[in-house]
Amino acid sequence: MIQTSSGVPLFESIVSISEKYNDQQLDYGAISVEFGKIAKEVRGGKELTDALEDSAIRIRSDDYRRLMWQIANTNKAGANVGFVLRQTMSYLEDEQRVKIRDYGSQLSPLAIFYMLMCVIAPTMGIIFLVIISTLAAIKITEVLLGVVLLITVISQVVFIGLIKSRRPVVAL
């Protein structure tokens, strides 16, 4: 986006991103590999727009796919790629903020339910067992405490999995 906004052609920007540098700040990771494939296809005679569309088909990320379609369509129309990239990135940022906000609103009830099921219920259950055992002469065995511990551990694992499954995938 920065390069195309400053007048560098789209293909040259893609080539620049695809090159490997020894500097960690200039390392774009997996996107460098994909942009390298795009550059190789274009140098092999394929139209840039077709290479971008093929890249959008290859990669499973919805955000990447959406961005590549926008770039391909902008390149086809001959419009300002830098402006379109800026607008698309702004839209994707807003979308990620909404995902994070939704996750936060889902997390509050889950946290309360977690506290209820994994902290309060086992504590109250053991207290209840101690009271019953003193009144009714029922013995609390190690097996019974082991079962309570096992149920508590299983419920903790289930809640942690539930919380992780609801976490949105966002890029920072």
Secondary structure, 3 states (H helix, E strand, C coil): CHHHHCCCCHHHHHHHHHCCCCCHHHCCCHHHHHHHHHHHHHHCCCCHHHHHHHHHHHCCCHHHHHHHHHHHHHHHHCCCHHHHHHHHHHHHHHHHHHHHHHHHHHHHHHHHHHHHHHHHHHHHHHHHHHHHHHHHCCCCCHHHHHHHHHHHHHHHHHHHHHHHHHCCCCCC
